[in-house]
Amino acid sequence: MPESIPASTSTQWDGEGRLEVLTFNLGEETFALEATLVREILDLLPETRVPGAAPLLGSVVNFRGKIIPIADLRLAFAMPAAEATVDSRIVVIETEAEGEVFQIGIRTDKVHEVATLDRDASEEPPAVGMRWRRDFVRELVRRRDGVVVLPDLAAIFRSLTGAGDSAAGQPSTVH
């Protein structure tokens, strides 16, 4: 049974306060996704724009005979567009929504490694001083080489459906 993006915004630390993640870059920022969500890491594939689709999920790729939507998290975090490089990859995750399992590709600038994060080094995003929507960030985790952002994919994807009060930047709730 595949792991799913949690409906809540809490991080699923293990009993020892650790979380295995795949780290990647968007611009100069390091992000991480739970390793249990990751199915594949792909070189970039030809993308087809989907007319009328939300920009965050504005294109699809044909991957092994399946059409997979591609998420551009740069848009969720109001980051400038960037050209693809030799390091750019698509991280395919598998998740569940409304009882249906599906795959989404997340475009990255560079994939780093599977790493273990410690709960003791994590903090909730600050109430002020964030340049990003606070409800799109579950936690910030300090590491020797900087800070890793754990995005709240559930909140980001819920914002596409208009669930919750996203205009006010408040965390939305699942009904």
Backbone as a printed PyTorch tensor [residue, N CA C, xyz], in Angstrom:
tensor([[[  0.8470,  -1.1790,   0.0000],
         [  0.0000,   0.0000,   0.0000],
         [  0.8920,   1.2410,   0.0000]],

        [[  0.7550,   2.1320,  -0.9720],
         [  1.6160,   3.3040,  -1.0110],
         [  1.2960,   4.2760,   0.1100]],

        [[  2.3190,   4.9810,   0.5170],
         [  2.1640,   6.0520,   1.5080],
         [  1.3880,   7.1690,   0.8260]],

        [[  0.6200,   7.9310,   1.5540],
         [ -0.1090,   9.0340,   0.9500],
         [  0.3090,  10.3400,   1.5870]],

        [[  0.0670,  11.4180,   0.8650],
         [  0.3120,  12.7310,   1.4400],
         [ -0.6780,  12.8850,   2.5780]],

        [[ -0.2070,  13.1640,   3.7830],
         [ -1.1290,  13.2350,   4.9140],
         [ -2.1250,  14.3780,   4.7480]],

        [[ -3.3510,  14.1350,   5.2190],
         [ -4.3680,  15.1830,   5.1600],
         [ -4.0450,  16.3060,   6.1340]],

        [[ -3.3600,  15.9580,   7.2230],
         [ -2.9890,  16.9770,   8.1930],
         [ -1.6430,  17.5620,   7.8060]],

        [[ -1.2610,  18.6120,   8.5060],
         [  0.0110,  19.2480,   8.2020],
         [  1.1170,  18.7740,   9.1310]],

        [[  0.9000,  17.6930,   9.8670],
         [  1.9320,  17.2220,  10.7940],
         [  2.9150,  16.3070,  10.0710]],

        [[  4.1640,  16.3780,  10.4800],
         [  5.2100,  15.5360,   9.9170],
         [  5.1840,  14.1970,  10.6350]],

        [[  5.3560,  13.1300,   9.8880],
         [  5.2730,  11.7830,  10.4330],
         [  6.6670,  11.2860,  10.8410]],

        [[  7.2070,  11.8550,  11.9310],
         [  8.5140,  11.4390,  12.4490],
         [  8.3990,  10.0080,  12.9660]],

        [[  9.4880,   9.2310,  12.8880],
         [  9.4340,   7.8760,  13.4230],
         [  9.5790,   7.9120,  14.9430]],

        [[  9.5920,   6.7520,  15.5800],
         [  9.6510,   6.6720,  17.0330],
         [ 10.9200,   7.2660,  17.6320]],

        [[ 11.9670,   7.3920,  16.8200],
         [ 13.2290,   7.9660,  17.2960],
         [ 13.3690,   9.4350,  16.9000]],

        [[ 12.2900,  10.0270,  16.3690],
         [ 12.3420,  11.4360,  15.9840],
         [ 13.1130,  11.6880,  14.7030]],

        [[ 13.0850,  10.7340,  13.8110],
         [ 13.8030,  10.8640,  12.5390],
         [ 12.8190,  10.7500,  11.3770]],

        [[ 13.2440,  11.3040,  10.2410],
         [ 12.4260,  11.2520,   9.0320],
         [ 13.3560,  11.0770,   7.8440]],

        [[ 13.1360,  10.0170,   7.0700],
         [ 13.9390,   9.7840,   5.8690],
         [ 13.3030,  10.5460,   4.7160]],

        [[ 14.1070,  11.3690,   4.0380],
         [ 13.6060,  12.2520,   2.9890],
         [ 14.5130,  12.2130,   1.7670]],

        [[ 13.9700,  12.6550,   0.6540],
         [ 14.7540,  12.9260,  -0.5450],
         [ 14.9160,  14.4380,  -0.6170]],

        [[ 16.1580,  14.9180,  -0.6790],
         [ 16.3940,  16.3610,  -0.7320],
         [ 16.6190,  16.7870,  -2.1790]],

        [[ 16.1660,  18.0130,  -2.4770],
         [ 16.3090,  18.5610,  -3.8290],
         [ 16.3190,  20.0760,  -3.7480]],

        [[ 16.7780,  20.6910,  -4.8110],
         [ 16.8250,  22.1500,  -4.8750],
         [ 15.7620,  22.6930,  -5.8130]],

        [[ 15.2270,  23.8230,  -5.4050],
         [ 14.4780,  24.7360,  -6.2720],
         [ 15.2130,  26.0490,  -6.1100]],

        [[ 15.8790,  26.5000,  -7.1490],
         [ 16.7210,  27.6770,  -7.0070],
         [ 17.8140,  27.3720,  -5.9960]],

        [[ 18.0160,  28.2930,  -5.0760],
         [ 19.0580,  28.1210,  -4.0560],
         [ 18.5290,  27.4430,  -2.7940]],

        [[ 17.2410,  27.1560,  -2.7530],
         [ 16.6180,  26.5790,  -1.5580],
         [ 16.6190,  25.0550,  -1.6190]],

        [[ 16.8170,  24.4250,  -0.4660],
         [ 16.7650,  22.9670,  -0.3670],
         [ 15.4380,  22.5540,   0.2390]],

        [[ 14.7520,  21.6670,  -0.4490],
         [ 13.4670,  21.1260,  -0.0220],
         [ 13.6240,  19.6340,   0.2150]],

        [[ 12.6370,  19.0260,   0.8610],
         [ 12.6760,  17.5830,   1.0910],
         [ 11.2660,  17.0140,   1.0390]],

        [[ 11.1670,  15.8030,   0.5110],
         [  9.9230,  15.0350,   0.4930],
         [ 10.1720,  13.7140,   1.1960]],

        [[  9.1740,  13.2160,   1.9020],
         [  9.3100,  11.9210,   2.5570],
         [  9.7120,  10.8780,   1.5280]],

        [[ 10.7240,  10.1040,   1.8300],
         [ 11.2280,   9.0930,   0.8950],
         [ 10.1430,   8.0710,   0.5500]],

        [[  9.2120,   7.8250,   1.4630],
         [  8.1600,   6.8300,   1.2140],
         [  7.2030,   7.2620,   0.1080]],

        [[  7.1550,   8.5600,  -0.2060],
         [  6.2940,   9.0380,  -1.2850],
         [  6.9300,   8.8620,  -2.6580]],

        [[  8.2550,   8.8210,  -2.7040],
         [  8.9890,   8.8470,  -3.9670],
         [  8.9500,   7.4880,  -4.6580]],

        [[  8.5650,   7.5100,  -5.9410],
         [  8.5240,   6.2870,  -6.7450],
         [  9.6510,   6.2320,  -7.7550]],

        [[ 10.0020,   7.3550,  -8.3600],
         [ 11.0340,   7.3910,  -9.4010],
         [ 11.6700,   8.7690,  -9.4270]],

        [[ 12.8840,   8.8200,  -9.9510],
         [ 13.5390,  10.0890, -10.2690],
         [ 13.8840,  10.0010, -11.7440]],

        [[ 13.3430,  10.9260, -12.5250],
         [ 13.4710,  10.8720, -13.9790],
         [ 14.2570,  12.0500, -14.5240]],

        [[ 14.9400,  11.8110, -15.6420],
         [ 15.4370,  12.9330, -16.4110],
         [ 14.2080,  13.6700, -16.9310]],

        [[ 14.3740,  14.9220, -17.3240],
         [ 13.2350,  15.6740, -17.8500],
         [ 12.6800,  14.9760, -19.0830]],

        [[ 11.3740,  15.0070, -19.2110],
         [ 10.6630,  14.4280, -20.3510],
         [  9.9460,  15.5550, -21.0890]],

        [[  9.6160,  15.3490, -22.3600],
         [  8.8340,  16.3750, -23.0670],
         [  7.4930,  16.5840, -22.3610]],

        [[  7.1810,  17.8490, -22.0810],
         [  5.9310,  18.1760, -21.3930],
         [  4.9100,  18.7270, -22.3770]],

        [[  3.6630,  18.4000, -22.1240],
         [  2.5550,  18.9240, -22.9220],
         [  1.7410,  19.8530, -22.0370]],

        [[  1.5970,  21.1060, -22.4470],
         [  0.7930,  22.0760, -21.7020],
         [ -0.6720,  21.6440, -21.7580]],

        [[ -1.3800,  21.8630, -20.6700],
         [ -2.7970,  21.5200, -20.5980],
         [ -3.5880,  22.8240, -20.5530]],

        [[ -4.2830,  23.1640, -21.6490],
         [ -5.0520,  24.4190, -21.6640],
         [ -6.0750,  24.4580, -20.5430]],

        [[ -6.1300,  25.5740, -19.8400],
         [ -7.1100,  25.7640, -18.7760],
         [ -6.7200,  25.1590, -17.4420]],

        [[ -5.5930,  24.4440, -17.3810],
         [ -5.1630,  23.8370, -16.1110],
         [ -4.5580,  24.9080, -15.2150]],

        [[ -4.6150,  24.6750, -13.9080],
         [ -3.9650,  25.5790, -12.9590],
         [ -2.4670,  25.5970, -13.2720]],

        [[ -1.8320,  26.7700, -13.2420],
         [ -0.4020,  26.8390, -13.5840],
         [  0.4860,  25.8980, -12.7630]],

        [[  0.1310,  25.6820, -11.5040],
         [  0.9310,  24.7950, -10.6560],
         [  1.0090,  23.3850, -11.2440]],

        [[ -0.0620,  22.9370, -11.8700],
         [ -0.1150,  21.6260, -12.5250],
         [ -0.4700,  21.8240, -13.9920]],

        [[  0.2760,  22.6800, -14.6700],
         [ -0.0900,  23.1180, -16.0150],
         [  0.3620,  22.2400, -17.1520]],

        [[  1.0870,  21.1450, -16.8670],
         [  1.5420,  20.2860, -17.9520],
         [  1.5350,  18.8310, -17.5010]],

        [[  1.6630,  17.9570, -18.4890],
         [  1.7040,  16.5210, -18.2370],
         [  2.8450,  15.9080, -19.0380]],

        [[  3.2800,  14.7160, -18.6070],
         [  4.2520,  13.9300, -19.3640],
         [  3.6950,  12.5320, -19.5600]],

        [[  4.1890,  11.8760, -20.6010],
         [  3.8530,  10.4820, -20.8470],
         [  4.9920,   9.6630, -20.2650]],

        [[  4.7000,   8.9460, -19.1830],
         [  5.7060,   8.1470, -18.4890],
         [  5.2480,   6.6940, -18.4650]],

        [[  5.9390,   5.8680, -19.2170],
         [  5.6080,   4.4410, -19.3010],
         [  4.1400,   4.2160, -19.6360]],

        [[  3.6480,   4.9840, -20.5810],
         [  2.2680,   4.8160, -21.0310],
         [  1.2200,   5.4370, -20.1180]],

        [[  1.6500,   6.1220, -19.0650],
         [  0.7200,   6.8030, -18.1570],
         [  0.9180,   8.3040, -18.2920]],

        [[ -0.1710,   9.0390, -18.2490],
         [ -0.1090,  10.4920, -18.2690],
         [  0.0100,  10.9670, -16.8300]],

        [[  1.0910,  11.7100, -16.5380],
         [  1.3490,  12.1690, -15.1750],
         [  1.4030,  13.6920, -15.1690]],

        [[  0.6060,  14.3350, -14.3010],
         [  0.6950,  15.7970, -14.1840],
         [  2.0300,  16.1940, -13.5640]],

        [[  2.5520,  17.3360, -14.0040],
         [  3.8220,  17.8390, -13.4870],
         [  3.5450,  19.0840, -12.6420]],

        [[  3.9950,  19.0470, -11.4010],
         [  3.8270,  20.1720, -10.4800],
         [  5.0800,  21.0350, -10.5150]],

        [[  4.8720,  22.3360, -10.5990],
         [  5.9690,  23.2960, -10.5390],
         [  5.8670,  24.0290,  -9.1980]],

        [[  6.5580,  23.4950,  -8.1860],
         [  6.4710,  24.0750,  -6.8460],
         [  7.0550,  25.4880,  -6.7830]],

        [[  7.8390,  25.8780,  -7.7820],
         [  8.3370,  27.2590,  -7.8220],
         [  7.1650,  28.2330,  -7.7800]],

        [[  6.0770,  27.8810,  -8.4530],
         [  4.9040,  28.7650,  -8.4850],
         [  4.2640,  28.8810,  -7.1060]],

        [[  4.1730,  27.7630,  -6.3730],
         [  3.5860,  27.7970,  -5.0340],
         [  4.4140,  28.6750,  -4.0990]],

        [[  5.7440,  28.7040,  -4.3340],
         [  6.6290,  29.4690,  -3.4650],
         [  7.0530,  30.8000,  -4.0860]],

        [[  6.3180,  31.2350,  -5.1150],
         [  6.5520,  32.5310,  -5.7630],
         [  8.0160,  32.7300,  -6.1390]],

        [[  8.6120,  31.6730,  -6.6570],
         [  9.9990,  31.7420,  -7.1000],
         [ 10.0160,  32.0360,  -8.5960]],

        [[ 11.0540,  32.7210,  -9.0710],
         [ 11.1150,  33.0180, -10.5010],
         [ 11.3050,  31.7440, -11.3200]],

        [[ 10.8020,  31.7660, -12.5380],
         [ 10.9880,  30.6350, -13.4470],
         [ 12.4760,  30.4590, -13.7250]],

        [[ 12.8640,  29.2530, -14.0600],
         [ 14.2650,  28.9770, -14.3690],
         [ 14.3320,  28.0010, -15.5350]],

        [[ 15.3750,  28.1410, -16.3250],
         [ 15.6010,  27.2200, -17.4310],
         [ 16.0580,  25.8720, -16.8810]],

        [[ 15.6870,  24.8170, -17.5780],
         [ 16.1520,  23.4840, -17.2030],
         [ 17.6610,  23.3970, -17.4280]],

        [[ 18.3210,  22.6140, -16.5940],
         [ 19.7620,  22.3910, -16.7200],
         [ 20.0130,  20.8870, -16.8140]],

        [[ 21.2730,  20.4960, -16.9450],
         [ 21.6080,  19.0720, -16.9800],
         [ 21.2690,  18.3900, -15.6630]],

        [[ 21.1490,  19.1650, -14.5730],
         [ 20.8230,  18.6110, -13.2590],
         [ 19.3220,  18.5290, -12.9900]],

        [[ 18.4920,  19.1550, -13.8140],
         [ 17.0390,  19.1670, -13.5830],
         [ 16.4840,  17.7490, -13.6620]],

        [[ 15.5400,  17.4570, -12.7700],
         [ 14.9180,  16.1330, -12.7270],
         [ 13.4330,  16.2780, -12.3950]],

        [[ 12.7180,  15.1840, -12.6210],
         [ 11.3270,  15.0650, -12.1930],
         [ 11.2960,  13.9870, -11.1190]],

        [[ 10.7690,  14.3400,  -9.9440],
         [ 10.5940,  13.3650,  -8.8670],
         [  9.1360,  12.9290,  -8.9180]],

        [[  8.9190,  11.6540,  -9.1980],
         [  7.5580,  11.1180,  -9.2780],
         [  7.1720,  10.6040,  -7.9000]],

        [[  6.0800,  11.1620,  -7.3750],
         [  5.5600,  10.6910,  -6.0940],
         [  4.2190,  10.0160,  -6.3230]],

        [[  3.8680,   9.1360,  -5.4200],
         [  2.5690,   8.4810,  -5.4700],
         [  1.8090,   8.8830,  -4.2270]],

        [[  0.5670,   9.2780,  -4.4390],
         [ -0.2390,   9.7590,  -3.3260],
         [ -1.6760,   9.3280,  -3.5150]],

        [[ -2.4910,   9.6690,  -2.5510],
         [ -3.9000,   9.3000,  -2.5890],
         [ -4.7390,  10.5150,  -2.2560]],

        [[ -5.8260,  10.6810,  -2.9800],
         [ -6.7860,  11.7390,  -2.6920],
         [ -8.1690,  11.2160,  -3.0160]],

        [[ -9.0840,  11.4130,  -2.0870],
         [-10.4710,  10.9790,  -2.2540],
         [-10.5530,   9.5130,  -2.6600]],

        [[ -9.6860,   8.6860,  -2.0380],
         [ -9.7230,   7.2450,  -2.2520],
         [ -9.0590,   6.7710,  -3.5360]],

        [[ -8.4780,   7.6660,  -4.3180],
         [ -7.8530,   7.2840,  -5.5750],
         [ -6.3360,   7.4920,  -5.4830]],

        [[ -5.5710,   6.4830,  -5.8920],
         [ -4.1110,   6.5740,  -5.9070],
         [ -3.6910,   7.1390,  -7.2530]],

        [[ -2.7910,   8.1050,  -7.2270],
         [ -2.3090,   8.6850,  -8.4760],
         [ -0.8670,   9.1370,  -8.3090]],

        [[ -0.2350,   9.4190,  -9.4310],
         [  1.1460,   9.8780,  -9.4230],
         [  1.2100,  11.3260,  -9.8940]],

        [[  2.1590,  12.0650,  -9.3300],
         [  2.4340,  13.4430,  -9.7120],
         [  3.9420,  13.5600,  -9.8560]],

        [[  4.3750,  14.2500, -10.8840],
         [  5.7860,  14.5400, -11.0480],
         [  6.0760,  15.9320, -10.5040]],

        [[  7.1590,  16.0810,  -9.7790],
         [  7.5520,  17.3870,  -9.2400],
         [  8.8620,  17.7820,  -9.9130]],

        [[  8.8170,  18.8970, -10.6370],
         [ 10.0050,  19.3850, -11.3360],
         [ 10.9800,  19.9830, -10.3270]],

        [[ 12.2400,  19.5580, -10.3950],
         [ 13.2680,  20.0610,  -9.4790],
         [ 14.4450,  20.5930, -10.2920]],

        [[ 15.2600,  21.4260,  -9.6580],
         [ 16.4700,  21.9260, -10.3070],
         [ 17.6330,  20.9580, -10.1300]],

        [[ 17.6300,  20.2400,  -9.0010],
         [ 18.6820,  19.2590,  -8.7480],
         [ 18.2410,  18.3690,  -7.6010]],

        [[ 18.3710,  17.0580,  -7.7920],
         [ 18.0870,  16.1020,  -6.7270],
         [ 19.4070,  15.7980,  -6.0340]],

        [[ 19.3750,  15.7720,  -4.6910],
         [ 20.6060,  15.5340,  -3.9390],
         [ 20.7140,  14.0980,  -3.4600]],

        [[ 20.0130,  13.7650,  -2.3870],
         [ 20.2350,  12.4770,  -1.7380],
         [ 19.0450,  12.1170,  -0.8710]],

        [[ 19.0380,  10.8520,  -0.4690],
         [ 18.1360,  10.4460,   0.5950],
         [ 18.8910,  10.7410,   1.8850]],

        [[ 18.2440,  11.4850,   2.7700],
         [ 18.8880,  11.9060,   4.0180],
         [ 17.9270,  11.6520,   5.1750]],

        [[ 18.4660,  11.6800,   6.3670],
         [ 17.6490,  11.5430,   7.5630],
         [ 17.6550,  12.8750,   8.3000]],

        [[ 16.4610,  13.3900,   8.5450],
         [ 16.3120,  14.6340,   9.2970],
         [ 15.9420,  14.2980,  10.7370]],

        [[ 16.3180,  15.1930,  11.6650],
         [ 16.0210,  15.0040,  13.0880],
         [ 14.9700,  15.9950,  13.5570]],

        [[ 13.9750,  15.4750,  14.2760],
         [ 12.9190,  16.3300,  14.8180],
         [ 13.4900,  17.4040,  15.7340]],

        [[ 14.5620,  17.0990,  16.4640],
         [ 15.1640,  18.0700,  17.3860],
         [ 15.6980,  19.3000,  16.6610]],

        [[ 15.9730,  19.1720,  15.3680],
         [ 16.5060,  20.2990,  14.5850],
         [ 15.4120,  21.0040,  13.7960]],

        [[ 14.1570,  20.6430,  14.0230],
         [ 13.0650,  21.2100,  13.2260],
         [ 12.2840,  22.2580,  13.9980]],

        [[ 11.6790,  23.1550,  13.2450],
         [ 10.8160,  24.1930,  13.8070],
         [  9.6540,  24.4290,  12.8580]],

        [[  8.5370,  24.8690,  13.4200],
         [  7.4370,  25.3250,  12.5810],
         [  7.8750,  26.6140,  11.9040]],

        [[  7.2930,  26.9230,  10.7510],
         [  7.6730,  28.1830,  10.1030],
         [  7.2970,  29.3640,  10.9890]],

        [[  8.1110,  30.4160,  10.9920],
         [  7.8100,  31.5700,  11.8420],
         [  6.5290,  32.2710,  11.3900]],

        [[  5.8510,  32.8890,  12.3310],
         [  4.5990,  33.5940,  12.0350],
         [  4.8420,  34.8560,  11.2130]],

        [[  6.0170,  35.4470,  11.3480],
         [  6.3560,  36.6410,  10.5770],
         [  7.7270,  36.4300,   9.9390]],

        [[  7.9760,  37.1790,   8.8850],
         [  9.2800,  37.1220,   8.2430],
         [  9.4240,  36.0560,   7.1810]],

        [[  8.3640,  35.2990,   6.9240],
         [  8.4230,  34.2850,   5.8680],
         [  8.1330,  34.9570,   4.5350]],

        [[  8.9130,  34.6310,   3.5300],
         [  8.6310,  35.1690,   2.2000],
         [  7.6440,  34.2800,   1.4500]],

        [[  7.3590,  33.1080,   2.0030],
         [  6.4180,  32.1700,   1.3990],
         [  5.1600,  32.0890,   2.2460]],

        [[  4.0920,  31.5660,   1.6360],
         [  2.8800,  31.3130,   2.4120],
         [  3.2130,  30.3170,   3.5120]],

        [[  2.9280,  30.7090,   4.7230],
         [  3.2670,  29.8780,   5.8850],
         [  2.5730,  28.5190,   5.8390]],

        [[  1.3400,  28.4660,   5.3390],
         [  0.6220,  27.1920,   5.3090],
         [  1.1820,  26.2330,   4.2550]],

        [[  2.0770,  26.6880,   3.3870],
         [  2.7050,  25.8090,   2.4040],
         [  3.9860,  25.1700,   2.9460]],

        [[  4.3910,  25.5560,   4.1590],
         [  5.6070,  25.0100,   4.7750],
         [  5.2100,  24.2960,   6.0620]],

        [[  5.4730,  22.9870,   6.1190],
         [  5.1810,  22.2390,   7.3430],
         [  6.2150,  22.5350,   8.4070]],

        [[  7.4900,  22.3830,   8.0360],
         [  8.5590,  22.5840,   9.0040],
         [  9.8160,  23.0260,   8.2880]],

        [[ 10.6830,  23.6700,   9.0510],
         [ 12.0310,  24.0140,   8.6130],
         [ 12.9860,  23.2000,   9.4760]],

        [[ 13.9700,  22.5610,   8.8460],
         [ 14.8870,  21.6920,   9.5860],
         [ 16.3170,  22.1870,   9.3670]],

        [[ 16.9920,  22.4710,  10.4820],
         [ 18.3760,  22.9390,  10.4200],
         [ 19.3090,  21.7550,  10.1550]],

        [[ 20.2820,  21.9990,   9.2530],
         [ 21.3570,  21.0350,   9.0060],
         [ 22.6560,  21.8140,   8.9360]],

        [[ 23.7690,  21.1140,   8.9680],
         [ 25.0780,  21.7780,   8.9110],
         [ 25.1780,  22.7270,   7.7210]],

        [[ 24.6390,  22.3150,   6.5780],
         [ 24.7870,  23.0790,   5.3510],
         [ 23.6280,  24.0310,   5.0740]],

        [[ 22.7770,  24.2870,   6.0520],
         [ 21.6760,  25.2290,   5.8580],
         [ 20.3570,  24.6980,   6.3850]],

        [[ 19.2900,  25.2100,   5.8350],
         [ 17.9430,  24.8500,   6.2760],
         [ 17.2370,  24.0830,   5.1680]],

        [[ 16.5350,  23.0200,   5.5360],
         [ 15.7440,  22.2170,   4.6090],
         [ 14.2770,  22.5490,   4.8500]],

        [[ 13.5550,  22.7860,   3.7610],
         [ 12.1310,  23.1110,   3.8280],
         [ 11.3250,  21.8440,   3.5580]],

        [[ 10.4280,  21.5100,   4.4870],
         [  9.4640,  20.4300,   4.2610],
         [  8.1750,  21.0730,   3.7830]],

        [[  7.8920,  21.0110,   2.4740],
         [  6.6690,  21.6470,   1.9820],
         [  5.4410,  20.8550,   2.4110]],

        [[  4.3330,  21.5450,   2.5620],
         [  3.0730,  20.8840,   2.8840],
         [  2.3360,  20.6550,   1.5660]],

        [[  2.6230,  19.5140,   0.9320],
         [  2.0210,  19.2300,  -0.3670],
         [  0.5050,  19.1870,  -0.3040]],

        [[ -0.0240,  18.6750,   0.7970],
         [ -1.4830,  18.6100,   0.9270],
         [ -2.0820,  20.0120,   0.8560]],

        [[ -1.5040,  20.9730,   1.5600],
         [ -2.0140,  22.3490,   1.5330],
         [ -1.8140,  22.9730,   0.1610]],

        [[ -0.6730,  22.7060,  -0.4640],
         [ -0.4080,  23.2720,  -1.7910],
         [ -1.4170,  22.7470,  -2.7970]],

        [[ -1.6450,  21.4530,  -2.8150],
         [ -2.5810,  20.8860,  -3.7830],
         [ -4.0280,  21.2220,  -3.4380]],

        [[ -4.3560,  21.3480,  -2.1390],
         [ -5.7090,  21.7770,  -1.7620],
         [ -5.9770,  23.1980,  -2.2500]],

        [[ -4.9300,  24.0310,  -2.3210],
         [ -5.1180,  25.4150,  -2.7670],
         [ -5.6190,  25.4630,  -4.2050]],

        [[ -5.3670,  24.4170,  -4.9770],
         [ -5.8510,  24.3650,  -6.3520],
         [ -7.3630,  24.2340,  -6.4190]],

        [[ -7.9370,  23.5870,  -5.3980],
         [ -9.3810,  23.3610,  -5.4030],
         [-10.1400,  24.4800,  -4.7180]],

        [[ -9.3980,  25.4200,  -4.1060],
         [-10.0450,  26.5260,  -3.4100],
         [-10.5490,  26.1440,  -2.0380]],

        [[-10.1630,  24.9600,  -1.5410],
         [-10.5960,  24.5550,  -0.2040],
         [ -9.9170,  25.4320,   0.8300]],

        [[-10.6320,  25.8100,   1.8390],
         [-10.0560,  26.6360,   2.9050],
         [ -9.9610,  28.0850,   2.4740]],

        [[ -9.3840,  28.8930,   3.3250],
         [ -9.2800,  30.3260,   3.0880],
         [ -7.8910,  30.6490,   2.5690]],

        [[ -7.5650,  30.1710,   1.3590],
         [ -6.2170,  30.3490,   0.8540],
         [ -5.9120,  31.8070,   0.5430]],

        [[ -6.9130,  32.6120,   0.2350],
         [ -6.6600,  34.0180,  -0.0820],
         [ -6.0890,  34.7530,   1.1180]],

        [[ -6.4680,  34.3410,   2.3010],
         [ -5.9760,  34.9930,   3.4920],
         [ -4.6690,  34.3770,   3.9980]],

        [[ -4.2010,  33.3220,   3.2840],
         [ -2.9640,  32.6760,   3.7050],
         [ -3.1260,  31.8140,   4.9330]],

        [[ -4.3530,  31.4800,   5.2740],
         [ -4.6040,  30.6410,   6.4340],
         [ -4.5710,  29.1810,   6.0380]],

        [[ -4.1450,  28.3020,   6.9330],
         [ -4.1690,  26.8880,   6.6040],
         [ -5.5980,  26.4370,   6.2860]],

        [[ -5.7260,  25.6390,   5.2430],
         [ -7.0430,  25.1550,   4.8870],
         [ -7.2860,  23.8410,   5.5830]],

        [[ -8.5430,  23.4510,   5.6780],
         [ -8.8870,  22.1970,   6.3300],
         [ -9.5480,  21.2880,   5.3370]],

        [[ -9.4000,  19.9910,   5.5560],
         [-10.0170,  18.9960,   4.7010],
         [-11.3850,  18.6850,   5.2790]],

        [[-12.3850,  18.6800,   4.4530],
         [-13.7470,  18.3790,   4.8990],
         [-14.0900,  16.9490,   4.5960]]])
